[in-house]
C-alpha cells in the first residue's frame, strides 16, 4: 500500500514538475520573442519612452486625446520620436520643420499606408482599395489620378461646381430663416447642405432637407463614424489577430456595411440609366473608366471600388467641411467684433443682394483670414491617417526603416509656438500682414501635404468661402439670451468638433 502511494506521489510530482518546466520554457520563449520583436537594431532610430513587454507603450498613451499626448511626449523626446504599439514600430512626427521635411521633401518615402484590418474585413484589399486607404502602388495611383481629375474638371451637366455651392447656400440660408430668429442647433442643417454638394458630384442631384431616404444615409454615415472612432476599433486595428474572433469584426463594422449597402443600391440605380460615353456625374465617369479597363484584370476600376470611392468622398467631404462651418459659427458667437468686421467687408465688396462668387475672395482679405484661422484654430483633423515608410528614410537625421508606421501630428503644426504668434488663441491676424493683406502661411497644413494630401482641398475651400460669406451676408449670429456662451474647447473623437450649441440667426 505504501509503495503504491509512493509511486502515485512520485508520479504526480514528476507530472507537476514537467508541467512547471514546460510553463517556464513557454514563458522564456515568449519573453525572448517579445525581446526580439521590440529590439531596435538600427543606429540613429528615433528615441522614445521605454516599452513594456508585449503591450509596448499602449498603457502609456491617452487614446482620448492622442494629439495632445504626442505634443507632451515631443517635449521629452524631440519632434521625431518612436513608440511601440504591441509589436508594431511607430514613429510620430511633430512640429512644422519635421512635418515639412517628411510630407514635402520626402513625401514618396512615407507615402504608403499600414494595414487596416477592420476595413480589410469588408473588402478593402488587393485591387479593391479606396484611394484614402490604398497602399502606395498602382491601385492608389489610378484612383487618386481619377479622383483629382474628376473633381478638378467637374463641370458636368448644366451647372458648374461653384454654381452648385451657390445654389445650396441659398437653400441653407432659407432653412436658417425658417427658424425665425429663435434658438436652434445648426449642426444637422449644415451637414445636410454639405452632403447635398457631395451628392450632386456623385449622383448628379441634391435632396430636399426633409427627404427620408437622404436622412437615412446620413444616419448610416454618423453611425459608421462613431464605430470607426471607438476604442475597440482602434485596438483591433492595432492587434490584427483579433479580427479572427468570430463575429467581432461584423459587430464593429456593421454601420459601414449598412452604408456600403445603401451606397451600392444608389450606384446601381445610376448604373442602370447610364449610356456609354455620356457623363453626368462621378459615377458615370467611373463607369467609363471601367469600360476602358474591362480587359485589364489588374485594374482598380471595378464595381467594388466605385462604391468605396463614393464612400471616400462622403467620409472625407461631409464631416470635415460641416464641422469647420460649425466652428466658424461658434467663433462668430464668441468674437462678435470679428463677425462685425467680416460683415463690413462683405457689404463693401459684395453688398446685400448679389450672391458671393469665388472671385470675391481676392478682394476680401479679412474674411479669407478669418476662414483660415477657423481652420487652424478648430484643428478639425489633429492626426491624419497613419502613413507607412515605403522605403528606408531619414527625417531630421533619424533613421526610419521601411515598413514603420509614421503618424503625422498635424495639430502640433497648427499650434506650433515656434511658428504662430498666438497659437492657442483665435487670432485672424495670423493671416494678415501689416497692411491688412492676406498672407499664405507655410505651416497651414490643415489638409496635410505631399502625396497623401486631402483630395477635396479645393472643393472644401470653395464651399467654406461661399457658405460662410452667404451666411454672414444674410444673418447676424447671436448667443440665445437664456443660454450661457458655448464652450470653446473641442469634443474629441476622430475629429475635433464643437460641443453642441444653439444659435439665433437674426436676418440683417
Order of alpha helices (4+ residues) and beta strands (2+ residues): alpha-alpha-beta-beta-alpha-alpha-alpha-alpha-alpha-alpha-alpha-alpha-alpha-alpha-alpha-alpha-beta-beta-beta-beta-alpha-alpha-beta-beta-beta-beta
